[in-house]
Every structure is written in C-alpha cells, then in structure tokens.
Amino acid sequence: MLPRYEVIRDSPFNVFVGLFNQIIGLPVEKINEVISNDKLPSKIDLSAETGKITAIRVSKSLIRQLIHKGEPYPVCPYKVYHVSLLRDIVSPPSDSMIKGLYFESKCLGLSADGSETIDLPRHKKTGAKLADHDRIDMAVELFFKVKQDYGLAIDQNHTQVYHKRRWVDPDHNWKIPVFLDGTLDFVSPITTPGYSFPSATIDLKLTKDKDVVESFSNGLFHGTPWGNMEMADFTEAMMYRQIFGRPFVYLVFDYKRDNAGFKDIPIITDINDPDPQKAAKASIRLNELQRTIKWVVETILGWERSGWPMQAIPKVCATCPILDCQKRNETIEV
C-alpha cells in the first residue's frame, strides 16, 4: 500500500529558504548578504514544553546527507541535529555549490532571494574571470539556446516554487506529522525530438562533466553519474513527483574544457504511466523512496531518544562547523 499525501503551501520566506537548502553555496563573506538576519528554518518542530520533536520535514538534501541508495553514510548525530535539522549552524559551502548558484541565477534571472546575480571569485590581482568562470558563462549562453529550441518558459510565478506534502505511511505510526518538502527550479512545457510534456518540473544541474559514468564517492557523498543514469539515485526525481505531481526532467550542463555541452534526461516517475514497463519501474523507485523515508524518520527519532550523541569520525569531524564539539579532537585508534 502506497502512502497518501496532502499539499501544504508555505510562506514566501520558506520559498526562498527551500531553494537555499536545495542548491545554494556561498562564500562565507556573502552568506549574510543572501539570508539577511534570518536563519534557515528548522527541518524539525520542537515542543516548547518537552523539547521533543513534534514534526519532521524531509527534503532531498537531508536524505542526501544521510543515505545513498539504501547505504547510510557515517554521520555524527549531534552534527546532524544542529547542521541538518535545527540548522542553527551553517556549513561552509563547497566550490561546486557556489558555481551552481551562479549558473542558476544567470539562467533563471534570480538569486535565491530575488537579488542581483552573485559573481564568482575572480583573479585576485587583475579581477579577470577565471577559466571555469568563462566556461560556465558559455554554459549559460547554451541554456538560452536550449530554452528557445525546447520551448521552455521562464515565468517568475513558476520559478523557485516551494511546496510541502504530508507523508502518511500506512505501515508506521510515528505519532508526529512527517512532510516531504522541496523547491523546484522551474515548471515549464518542454518539447524535444524524443518526448513532449505540457508541464514538467525542470531541474537545472551544472556539473564538471556531463558524461561521467562512475558514481564517485568521498565516503560522505556520491556524485551523480550523468553519463550512466541507470546507476543513479532517483530519490530527488521521485520526491519531486510526489511533491509537485509532474513529470521530472534534468537539464544538465557542463563546463569541461573539451566538448562541453548539455543533455536533457527525463526520469521515469509516473506509477500510472500507460506503458506498463515504465509504470513498473516507477513503482520500484517509489518503493525505494518509501523505504528511505522510513529509515530517515526512524533514525532521527532514534537519535533523539539517545540524546543526539557526539560521535568522533575523522572525515566527518575534519569539516564539521561545530568547533567547540568535545569529540572533535578525540584520538581514535586506527
């Protein structure tokens, strides 16, 4: 039996922060420029009386930090609590996140908060663009050609849209509401030589290499093998199908030195597709999503019962923004 859902709209601020959680990474000196004096909203609600969790909002980024295709990452519950759930401590953004924000804001016309486009770091002495910057600008130019060729419509009313849905699992009673939430890049018709959708969730991706076939991992994160999507994790696409109820398409642009370009990747997500093979594939992916959400919710509630223990993990501690953690410099036998 599959879960059922209800749509819940949220405030304009949450529209912004949903996108921030999805794609943004900014240099430390520019974070306040984007989020002003407001911190990112928590992924959990806490009781004022007991301090216990009263609601959980599960996003693709939360899942991505905890588990990949059924395999949990090594994580510190205390760090998850502050960085991923309460979100009262901000992790420094990666270089790829900064480039992703720049690319999306150039293509869609807005940064996350609707402000002018944030620039990429430049040459310290001359102020000239760096090589990647030039190549990303070429990817932006290519996006506008694809926009025209594929009949894409960029409408601010359908760009950077946030929704959340109540997730009701018939096999579990967590005694608290669980939601799926996310912010899409834009909704648009799309017509290509191979398919056409009158309205689809379009997800822009900027990557170093659109043809990579290995799902590389640093032990805490898996990159998407854009050149070998049968090996990809379809959590994001399936979540967005459940939240927004539309076909899902990746538009992937790269900025490698040679043969840079783009590819469009429609993902099978409709469990009611008239093609029985596609419907069966979508059903398998939805079942995988359901198992993942169960694991995430049960694990979070288990960590809460355990008091959010600090766990010393060298590769986790090395980049942890919680500098006063008691376990940070703990010596571990190897």
Residue pairs with C-beta under 8 A, 6 or more apart in sequence:
1 170
1 171
2 271
2 286
2 290
3 167
3 168
3 169
3 170
3 290
4 168
5 165
5 166
5 167
5 168
5 180
5 242
6 165
6 166
7 163
7 165
8 163
8 164
8 165
8 166
8 179
9 163
10 18
10 162
10 163
10 164
10 181
13 38
13 41
14 41
14 162
15 160
15 161
15 162
15 183
16 112
16 113
16 114
16 160
17 35
17 38
17 40
17 41
18 59
18 160
18 162
18 181
18 182
18 183
19 112
19 160
19 162
19 183
20 34
20 35
20 40
20 112
21 40
21 59
21 61
21 183
22 59
22 60
22 61
22 182
22 183
23 97
23 100
23 101
23 104
23 112
23 185
24 34
24 93
24 97
24 100
24 101
24 112
25 93
25 94
25 95
25 96
25 97
25 98
25 100
25 101
26 33
26 34
26 93
26 97
26 98
26 101
26 118
27 93
27 98
27 121
28 92
30 118
31 90
33 115
33 118
34 111
34 112
34 113
34 115
34 118
35 113
36 113
39 87
39 88
40 87
40 90
41 87
42 85
42 86
42 87
42 88
43 56
43 57
43 58
43 59
43 62
43 84
43 85
43 86
43 87
44 53
44 54
44 55
44 56
44 57
44 85
44 86
44 300
45 53
45 54
45 55
46 52
46 53
46 54
47 53
47 54
52 304
53 176
53 300
53 301
53 304
54 176
55 176
55 177
55 178
55 179
56 176
56 177
56 178
56 179
56 297
56 300
57 164
57 178
57 179
57 180
57 181
58 167
58 178
58 179
58 180
58 181
58 293
58 296
58 297
59 180
59 181
59 182
59 239
60 182
60 235
60 236
60 239
60 240
62 84
62 85
62 296
63 235
63 239
63 292
63 293
63 296
64 221
64 235
64 236
65 73
65 75
65 80
65 84
66 72
66 73
66 75
66 80
66 84
66 296
66 299
67 73
67 292
67 295
67 296
68 217
68 221
68 222
68 233
69 222
69 233
69 288
70 288
70 291
70 292
72 295
72 299
73 219
73 220
73 221
74 219
74 220
74 313
74 315
74 316
75 311
75 313
75 316
76 310
76 311
76 312
76 313
76 316
76 317
76 320
76 327
77 303
77 306
77 308
77 309
77 310
77 311
78 308
78 309
78 310
78 311
78 322
78 325
78 327
79 316
79 320
79 322
79 325
80 300
80 303
80 308
81 303
81 308
82 88
82 89
82 322
83 89
83 90
83 91
83 320
83 321
83 322
85 300
89 321
89 322
90 321
91 319
91 321
92 319
92 321
96 206
96 208
98 120
98 121
99 120
99 132
99 136
99 206
99 255
100 205
100 206
101 111
101 112
101 118
102 117
102 118
102 119
102 120
102 136
103 136
103 139
103 140
103 204
103 206
103 253
104 185
104 204
104 206
105 111
105 112
105 117
105 118
106 117
106 137
106 140
107 140
107 143
107 144
107 154
107 204
108 154
108 159
108 160
108 185
108 186
108 204
109 154
109 156
109 159
110 156
110 159
110 160
111 117
111 118
112 160
120 129
120 130
120 132
120 133
120 136
121 130
122 128
122 129
122 130
122 133
123 129
123 130
129 137
131 257
132 255
135 255
135 256
135 257
135 260
136 206
136 255
138 255
138 260
139 206
139 253
139 254
139 255
139 260
139 262
142 253
142 261
142 262
143 204
143 251
143 253
143 262
146 152
146 251
146 262
146 264
147 154
150 190
150 191
150 192
150 264
151 189
151 190
151 191
152 186
152 188
152 189
152 190
152 202
153 188
153 189
154 186
154 188
155 186
155 188
158 186
158 187
158 188
159 185
159 186
159 187
160 183
160 184
160 185
160 186
161 183
161 184
161 186
161 187
161 244
162 181
162 182
162 183
163 181
163 182
163 243
163 244
164 179
164 180
164 181
164 182
164 243
165 179
165 180
165 181
165 242
165 243
166 177
166 178
166 179
167 178
167 179
167 180
167 242
167 293
168 178
169 178
169 290
169 293
169 294
171 294
172 294
172 297
172 298
174 297
174 298
174 301
178 293
178 297
180 239
180 242
180 243
180 293
181 243
182 239
182 240
182 243
182 244
184 201
184 202
184 203
184 240
184 244
185 201
185 202
185 203
185 204
186 202
186 204
187 199
187 200
187 201
187 202
187 244
187 246
188 199
188 200
188 202
189 196
189 197
189 198
189 199
189 200
190 196
190 197
190 200
190 202
190 249
190 264
191 197
192 264
194 266
195 266
197 246
197 247
197 249
197 266
199 246
199 247
200 246
200 247
200 248
200 249
200 266
201 240
201 241
201 244
201 246
201 247
201 248
201 249
202 249
202 251
203 236
203 237
203 240
203 248
203 249
203 250
203 251
204 251
204 253
205 224
205 226
205 250
205 251
205 252
205 253
206 253
206 254
206 255
207 224
207 226
207 252
207 253
207 254
208 254
208 255
208 256
209 226
209 227
209 254
209 256
210 226
210 227
210 252
210 253
210 254
210 256
210 261
210 262
210 263
211 226
211 227
211 254
211 259
212 223
212 225
212 226
212 227
212 228
213 225
213 227
213 228
213 231
214 225
214 228
215 222
215 223
215 224
215 225
215 228
215 231
215 232
216 222
216 223
217 223
218 315
219 315
220 315
220 316
222 233
224 232
224 233
225 231
225 232
226 252
226 254
226 263
226 265
229 265
229 267
234 267
234 269
234 285
234 288
234 289
235 288
235 289
235 292
237 248
237 250
237 267
237 269
237 285
238 269
238 282
238 285
238 286
238 288
238 289
239 289
240 246
240 248
240 269
241 247
241 248
241 269
241 270
241 282
242 286
242 289
247 266
247 269
247 270
248 266
248 267
248 269
249 264
249 265
249 266
249 267
250 264
250 265
250 266
250 267
251 262
251 264
251 265
252 262
252 263
252 264
252 265
253 260
253 261
253 262
254 260
254 261
254 262
268 278
268 281
268 282
268 285
269 282
269 285
270 278
270 279
270 282
271 279
271 282
271 283
271 286
272 279
273 279
273 282
303 309
310 325
310 326
310 327
311 327
312 327
312 328
312 330
312 332
314 332
317 325
317 327
317 328
320 328
322 328
